[in-house]
Amino acid sequence: MLEIVAVGRLIARKYRLLTELGRGGMGTVWAAEHLSLGTHVAVKLIDRQSPSATALRRFEQEARAAAMLRSPHVVQVLDYGVDGKTPYLVMELLEGQSLSSRLAEDGLLTPAETWIVVSHVVKAISRAHEEGFVHRDLKPDNVFLLDRGDELIAKVLDFGTAKALLGPDLALTRTGAMMGTPAYASPEQIMGAEVDTRADLWSLGVMTFECLTGLLPFSHPSLQGLITAICREPIVVPSDVADVPEGFDAWFARAAARRPAERFQTARELREALRPLLGPGAKCAWVGPLDGDTLRFRPSPASTLHVPTYPSPDPEHGDETRVESAIPAGIDGKRDLRHAAILCDTSRSGASLLTRHPFRLGQALILTLHLESAEWGEDVAAQVIHVEPHAEAVWKYRVGVRFDATLSDALFARVETRALSKTSSR
């Protein structure tokens, strides 16, 4: 019979579920009340309706592995067991947000924030490595940030995919099974080969890159393309895509070396190599793209967005008319507004784009201009020619785009009509 998981359910006769906090591939996490103590905890319910004896043994081993790791930077496991057919894990209840949520809101972290996160994650995984475990799924979703006044604290979550390096009784998974999240997985891990602690160091290198640049160093729409990028394509140079501290290129090249023997060999070694770049007292000299339309994520206060209508003056068109359009647009052919942006200052050949997506300079994209409704739009091919941050919380970036083909008179007239309707409604 299907077991109902809902508000008010008692787990092990002592934890009352209060609020669902999150849902993932393995189950759900709830805020709950410990009935005897009157305290609040987090309860992770593993989504297995009929767990086998092997699955239960593995779950118990995973719970024990997490409980062994006593560190202020590892979420503390308080209890575990099976309620009916539902395995559960009880942890301390944290208040704050995941690193992935922070990155989604802010785009990237400051160098000082990045240093704190890396330092705390190093403390957590160093403890795990000393106990003989590899986390194998380090990613922003599994790093939780607690803001306590002026103090930022990072904690590592979810040792459910941890692999034991010592002792056959704690061999939680087998070689050949790719565990973890592909975008953060090392080459040996993504290919299902044997892993050791240096796989975590690769993942931490990728996370550090993302914290500083707002971008992932390895990305592709398909899984096979992502595997190729991680395992075969040239390793991206951070300063080619964003402003980074001088020396970070070399640091990342070592952190993301494909051969484990060429990487940092311990988490502490990785952290100490990063200290002079981001640590207390570091004097950051920034390096980044040197193109005329530089992709700047940290502009000076005087920086402005310049969107050239054409690469050079076009005598046929002269000064082009621009309209304050405020037109919603889908991105890359999405014919709805789930990946929405706003076009403003539109001309026949280009526009400014307000978006939460950190586009790359020169990136090709398809914009769906929603001129009449959210269900229908006009596709326009364009290229990114400038990117900089935007002050508003919702729209993270202001992006200059040049259309591949000049808008027709009829289409531009519809843009003007849309602009006038938006203006008159304000």
C-alpha positions as CSV (number, residue, x, y, z in Angstrom):
1,M,0.0,0.0,0.0
2,L,1.3,3.5,-0.9
3,E,2.4,5.4,2.2
4,I,1.1,9.0,2.3
5,V,3.7,11.7,3.1
6,A,1.9,14.9,4.2
7,V,1.9,17.6,6.8
8,G,1.2,16.1,10.3
9,R,2.5,12.6,9.6
10,L,4.5,11.1,12.4
11,I,7.9,9.6,11.5
12,A,9.2,7.0,14.0
13,R,6.4,8.2,16.4
14,K,8.6,11.2,17.4
15,Y,9.0,13.5,14.4
16,R,5.9,15.4,13.2
17,L,6.3,16.8,9.6
18,L,5.6,20.5,9.4
19,T,6.6,21.9,6.0
20,E,8.2,20.4,2.9
21,L,11.5,22.2,2.3
22,G,12.6,20.6,-0.9
23,R,12.2,17.7,-3.3
24,G,14.9,15.9,-5.3
25,G,15.7,12.7,-7.1
26,M,16.0,10.6,-3.9
27,G,13.0,12.0,-2.0
28,T,11.9,15.0,0.0
29,V,13.2,17.1,2.9
30,W,10.8,18.3,5.6
31,A,11.0,20.7,8.5
32,A,9.7,18.7,11.5
33,E,9.2,18.9,15.2
34,H,10.8,16.5,17.7
35,L,7.8,15.8,19.9
36,S,9.7,14.9,23.1
37,L,12.2,17.8,22.9
38,G,10.0,20.4,21.2
39,T,12.9,21.3,18.9
40,H,12.8,21.6,15.1
41,V,14.8,19.3,12.8
42,A,15.1,18.5,9.1
43,V,13.9,15.1,8.0
44,K,14.9,13.6,4.7
45,L,12.5,10.9,3.5
46,I,14.0,8.5,1.0
47,D,11.6,7.7,-1.9
48,R,11.7,3.9,-1.8
49,Q,8.3,2.3,-1.3
50,S,9.6,-1.2,-1.1
51,P,13.3,-1.1,-0.2
52,S,15.2,-4.3,-0.5
53,A,17.5,-5.6,2.2
54,T,20.5,-4.5,0.1
55,A,19.0,-1.0,-0.3
56,L,18.3,-0.7,3.4
57,R,21.9,-1.8,4.3
58,R,23.3,0.8,1.9
59,F,21.0,3.5,3.3
60,E,22.2,2.6,6.9
61,Q,25.8,2.7,5.7
62,E,25.3,6.1,4.2
63,A,23.6,7.4,7.3
64,R,26.5,6.1,9.5
65,A,29.0,7.7,7.1
66,A,27.4,11.1,7.4
67,A,27.0,10.8,11.2
68,M,30.7,10.1,11.5
69,L,31.7,13.4,10.1
70,R,31.7,15.8,13.0
71,S,32.5,19.3,11.7
72,P,30.9,22.7,12.0
73,H,30.9,22.8,8.2
74,V,29.1,19.5,7.6
75,V,25.3,19.3,8.3
76,Q,24.9,17.1,11.4
77,V,23.0,13.8,11.2
78,L,21.0,13.2,14.4
79,D,19.1,10.0,13.7
80,Y,18.1,7.6,11.0
81,G,15.9,4.6,10.5
82,V,13.0,3.2,8.5
83,D,9.4,4.2,9.3
84,G,7.1,1.6,7.7
85,K,8.6,1.3,4.3
86,T,10.1,4.8,4.3
87,P,13.8,5.3,5.2
88,Y,14.4,8.6,6.9
89,L,17.4,10.7,7.9
90,V,17.1,13.4,10.7
91,M,19.5,16.3,10.5
92,E,19.9,19.7,12.0
93,L,17.6,22.3,10.6
94,L,19.5,25.1,8.8
95,E,18.2,28.6,8.1
96,G,19.6,30.3,5.1
97,Q,19.9,29.4,1.4
98,S,21.8,27.1,-0.8
99,L,24.8,28.3,-2.8
100,S,22.9,27.6,-6.0
101,S,20.1,29.9,-4.8
102,R,22.6,32.7,-4.0
103,L,24.2,32.3,-7.4
104,A,20.8,32.4,-9.1
105,E,20.0,35.7,-7.2
106,D,23.3,37.5,-7.5
107,G,24.9,35.9,-10.5
108,L,28.2,35.4,-8.8
109,L,30.0,35.9,-5.4
110,T,32.5,38.5,-4.4
111,P,36.1,37.3,-4.1
112,A,35.8,37.5,-0.3
113,E,32.6,35.5,-0.3
114,T,34.2,32.9,-2.7
115,W,37.2,32.5,-0.4
116,I,34.9,31.9,2.7
117,V,32.8,29.3,0.8
118,V,35.9,27.5,-0.5
119,S,37.6,27.6,2.9
120,H,34.6,26.1,4.7
121,V,34.0,23.4,2.0
122,V,37.7,22.5,2.2
123,K,37.3,22.0,6.0
124,A,34.3,19.8,5.5
125,I,35.7,17.6,2.8
126,S,39.1,17.4,4.4
127,R,37.3,15.9,7.4
128,A,35.5,13.4,5.1
129,H,38.7,12.5,3.3
130,E,40.4,11.9,6.6
131,E,37.6,9.5,7.6
132,G,38.0,7.7,4.3
133,F,35.1,9.1,2.3
134,V,34.8,10.9,-1.1
135,H,31.6,13.0,-1.3
136,R,31.3,12.6,-5.1
137,D,28.5,15.2,-5.5
138,L,29.9,18.5,-4.6
139,K,27.8,21.2,-6.3
140,P,26.1,24.5,-5.3
141,D,22.9,22.6,-4.4
142,N,24.8,20.7,-1.7
143,V,26.5,23.7,-0.1
144,F,24.3,25.7,2.3
145,L,25.0,29.2,3.3
146,L,24.1,30.6,6.8
147,D,24.2,34.3,7.2
148,R,24.7,35.1,10.9
149,G,25.0,38.8,11.1
150,D,28.2,39.8,9.4
151,E,29.4,36.2,9.4
152,L,28.9,33.9,6.4
153,I,29.1,30.1,7.1
154,A,29.1,27.4,4.5
155,K,28.0,23.8,5.3
156,V,28.3,20.7,3.0
157,L,25.1,18.6,2.7
158,D,24.2,15.2,1.4
159,F,26.8,12.5,1.7
160,G,24.2,10.1,0.2
161,T,26.5,9.4,-2.7
162,A,29.7,9.2,-0.6
163,K,32.1,6.4,-1.4
164,A,34.1,4.7,1.3
165,L,37.8,4.3,0.6
166,L,38.5,2.2,3.6
167,G,37.0,-1.2,4.4
168,P,34.8,-3.5,2.4
169,D,31.8,-3.2,4.7
170,L,31.4,0.5,3.8
171,A,31.7,0.1,0.0
172,L,28.5,2.0,-0.8
173,T,28.8,1.9,-4.6
174,R,30.7,0.0,-7.3
175,T,33.1,1.2,-9.9
176,G,31.3,1.7,-13.2
177,A,28.3,3.6,-11.7
178,M,28.5,7.3,-12.4
179,M,27.4,9.1,-9.2
180,G,26.9,12.8,-8.9
181,T,25.9,15.7,-11.1
182,P,27.6,15.7,-14.6
183,A,28.4,19.4,-14.8
184,Y,30.5,19.2,-11.7
185,A,31.9,15.6,-12.1
186,S,35.5,14.8,-12.9
187,P,36.5,13.0,-16.1
188,E,37.1,9.7,-14.2
189,Q,33.8,10.0,-12.4
190,I,31.7,10.9,-15.4
191,M,33.1,7.9,-17.2
192,G,32.3,5.5,-14.3
193,A,36.0,4.8,-13.5
194,E,37.4,4.4,-10.0
195,V,37.5,7.7,-8.0
196,D,39.4,9.0,-5.0
197,T,39.5,12.2,-3.0
198,R,40.9,14.1,-6.0
199,A,37.5,13.8,-7.7
200,D,36.1,16.2,-5.0
201,L,38.9,18.6,-5.8
202,W,37.8,18.8,-9.4
203,S,34.2,19.5,-8.4
204,L,35.4,22.2,-6.0
205,G,37.5,23.8,-8.7
206,V,34.4,24.0,-11.0
207,M,32.3,25.5,-8.1
208,T,35.0,28.1,-7.5
209,F,35.0,29.0,-11.2
210,E,31.2,29.4,-11.1
211,C,31.3,31.6,-7.9
212,L,33.8,34.0,-9.5
213,T,32.5,34.2,-13.0
214,G,28.8,33.3,-12.8
215,L,29.4,30.7,-15.5
216,L,30.0,27.0,-15.7
217,P,33.3,26.0,-17.3
218,F,31.8,22.9,-18.9
219,S,28.3,23.1,-20.4
220,H,26.4,21.7,-23.3
221,P,22.7,21.1,-24.0
222,S,23.2,17.3,-24.4
223,L,24.7,14.9,-21.9
224,Q,27.0,13.5,-24.6
225,G,28.2,17.0,-25.5
226,L,28.8,17.8,-21.8
227,I,30.9,14.6,-21.4
228,T,32.9,15.5,-24.5
229,A,33.5,19.0,-23.0
230,I,34.7,17.6,-19.7
231,C,36.8,14.8,-21.0
232,R,38.2,16.0,-24.4
233,E,37.8,19.7,-25.3
234,P,40.3,22.3,-24.3
235,I,40.0,23.4,-20.7
236,V,38.4,26.9,-20.6
237,V,40.7,29.8,-19.5
238,P,38.7,31.8,-16.9
239,S,40.1,35.2,-18.1
240,D,38.8,34.5,-21.6
241,V,35.2,34.7,-20.4
242,A,35.2,37.0,-17.4
243,D,37.3,39.3,-15.1
244,V,39.2,37.1,-12.6
245,P,42.1,37.7,-10.2
246,E,45.5,37.4,-11.8
247,G,46.8,33.9,-11.2
248,F,43.3,32.3,-11.2
249,D,43.8,30.9,-14.7
250,A,46.8,28.8,-13.5
251,W,45.0,27.8,-10.3
252,F,41.9,26.6,-12.3
253,A,44.1,24.8,-14.9
254,R,45.6,22.7,-12.0
255,A,42.3,22.2,-10.2
256,A,40.7,21.0,-13.4
257,A,43.6,18.9,-14.8
258,R,42.1,15.8,-16.4
259,R,44.8,13.5,-14.9
260,P,44.3,13.3,-11.2
261,A,48.0,13.1,-10.6
262,E,48.3,16.6,-12.1
263,R,45.7,18.2,-9.9
264,F,46.1,19.5,-6.4
265,Q,46.5,16.4,-4.3
266,T,44.7,17.5,-1.1
267,A,41.9,19.9,-0.4
268,R,44.2,22.0,1.9
269,E,46.7,22.3,-0.9
270,L,44.0,23.6,-3.2
271,R,42.9,26.1,-0.6
272,E,46.4,27.4,0.2
273,A,47.1,27.9,-3.5
274,L,44.0,30.1,-3.7
275,R,44.8,32.1,-0.6
276,P,47.1,34.7,-2.2
277,L,44.5,35.3,-4.9
278,L,41.3,35.6,-2.8
279,G,42.2,35.2,0.9
280,P,42.4,38.0,3.5
281,G,44.8,40.7,2.5
282,A,44.9,39.5,-1.1
283,K,45.6,42.3,-3.6
284,C,43.6,41.3,-6.6
285,A,44.8,42.4,-10.0
286,W,42.0,41.7,-12.4
287,V,42.6,40.2,-15.8
288,G,39.9,39.4,-18.3
289,P,38.8,39.7,-22.0
290,L,40.6,42.5,-23.9
291,D,38.1,42.8,-26.7
292,G,36.6,46.2,-27.5
293,D,33.2,45.0,-26.3
294,T,34.6,43.5,-23.1
295,L,32.4,41.2,-21.1
296,R,32.6,42.9,-17.7
297,F,30.9,41.4,-14.6
298,R,32.5,44.0,-12.3
299,P,32.4,47.4,-14.2
300,S,33.5,50.6,-12.7
301,P,30.7,52.9,-11.5
302,A,31.1,55.1,-14.6
303,S,30.6,52.2,-17.0
304,T,27.8,52.5,-19.5
305,L,26.2,50.2,-22.0
306,H,26.9,51.1,-25.6
307,V,25.0,49.1,-28.2
308,P,26.3,50.0,-31.7
309,T,23.5,49.8,-34.3
310,Y,26.0,48.7,-36.9
311,P,29.7,47.7,-36.9
312,S,30.3,50.9,-38.9
313,P,28.0,53.8,-40.0
314,D,25.5,52.9,-42.6
315,P,24.7,55.9,-44.8
316,E,21.5,54.3,-46.1
317,H,19.9,54.2,-42.6
318,G,21.7,57.0,-40.9
319,D,20.6,57.5,-37.3
320,E,18.2,54.7,-36.6
321,T,15.0,55.3,-34.6
322,R,15.0,53.5,-31.2
323,V,11.8,53.0,-29.2
324,E,11.4,52.4,-25.5
325,S,9.9,49.0,-26.2
326,A,9.7,46.9,-23.0
327,I,8.9,43.8,-25.1
328,P,8.9,40.4,-23.4
329,A,11.0,37.9,-25.2
330,G,11.7,34.1,-25.0
331,I,15.3,33.0,-25.3
332,D,16.7,30.5,-27.8
333,G,13.5,29.7,-29.5
334,K,11.4,29.2,-26.3
335,R,8.0,30.2,-27.4
336,D,6.8,30.9,-23.9
337,L,8.0,33.2,-21.1
338,R,9.6,30.6,-18.8
339,H,13.1,31.9,-20.0
340,A,11.9,35.5,-20.2
341,A,13.8,38.6,-21.0
342,I,12.8,42.2,-21.8
343,L,13.8,44.0,-25.0
344,C,14.2,47.8,-24.6
345,D,15.5,50.6,-26.8
346,T,14.8,48.5,-29.9
347,S,15.9,49.6,-33.4
348,R,15.6,47.8,-36.7
349,S,19.0,46.2,-36.3
350,G,19.6,45.8,-32.5
351,A,18.3,46.2,-29.0
352,S,19.2,46.2,-25.3
353,L,18.1,43.1,-23.5
354,L,17.4,42.9,-19.7
355,T,17.8,39.3,-18.5
356,R,18.9,37.1,-15.6
357,H,21.0,35.0,-17.9
358,P,24.8,35.7,-18.1
359,F,25.3,35.6,-21.9
360,R,28.8,35.3,-23.5
361,L,30.2,37.9,-25.8
362,G,29.6,36.7,-29.4
363,Q,26.9,34.2,-28.4
364,A,24.3,33.5,-31.0
365,L,20.7,33.3,-29.8
366,I,17.1,33.3,-31.0
367,L,14.7,35.8,-29.4
368,T,11.0,35.2,-29.6
369,L,9.4,38.6,-29.5
370,H,6.0,38.4,-27.8
371,L,4.3,41.3,-29.5
372,E,0.6,40.3,-29.1
373,S,0.5,37.5,-26.4
374,A,2.5,35.2,-24.3
375,E,1.4,32.2,-26.4
376,W,2.7,33.4,-29.7
377,G,5.9,35.2,-30.8
378,E,8.1,36.3,-33.7
379,D,11.5,34.6,-33.8
380,V,14.5,36.9,-34.5
381,A,18.1,35.6,-34.7
382,A,20.7,37.8,-32.9
383,Q,24.2,37.9,-31.6
384,V,25.4,39.2,-28.2
385,I,27.8,42.2,-28.6
386,H,27.9,43.5,-25.0
387,V,27.1,42.3,-21.4
388,E,27.2,44.1,-18.1
389,P,25.4,43.8,-14.8
390,H,22.1,45.6,-14.2
391,A,21.1,47.2,-10.9
392,E,17.7,45.7,-10.6
393,A,17.4,42.5,-8.5
394,V,15.1,40.7,-11.1
395,W,17.1,41.5,-14.2
396,K,20.7,40.6,-13.5
397,Y,22.3,41.7,-16.8
398,R,21.9,44.2,-19.5
399,V,22.8,42.7,-22.8
400,G,23.4,44.4,-26.2
401,V,22.3,42.3,-29.2
402,R,22.6,42.9,-32.9
403,F,20.0,41.2,-35.1
404,D,21.3,39.0,-37.9
405,A,18.9,40.6,-40.3
406,T,17.4,44.1,-40.2
407,L,13.8,44.0,-39.0
408,S,11.3,44.5,-41.8
409,D,9.2,47.7,-41.9
410,A,6.1,45.6,-41.0
411,L,7.8,43.9,-38.0
412,F,9.3,47.2,-36.7
413,A,5.9,48.8,-37.0
414,R,4.5,46.1,-34.7
415,V,7.3,46.8,-32.3
416,E,6.4,50.5,-32.3
417,T,2.8,49.6,-31.7
418,R,3.7,47.4,-28.8
419,A,5.9,50.2,-27.4
420,L,3.2,52.8,-27.6
421,S,0.6,50.5,-26.0
422,K,3.1,49.8,-23.1
423,T,3.8,53.6,-22.8
424,S,0.2,54.6,-22.7
425,S,-0.7,52.0,-20.1
426,R,1.8,53.4,-17.6
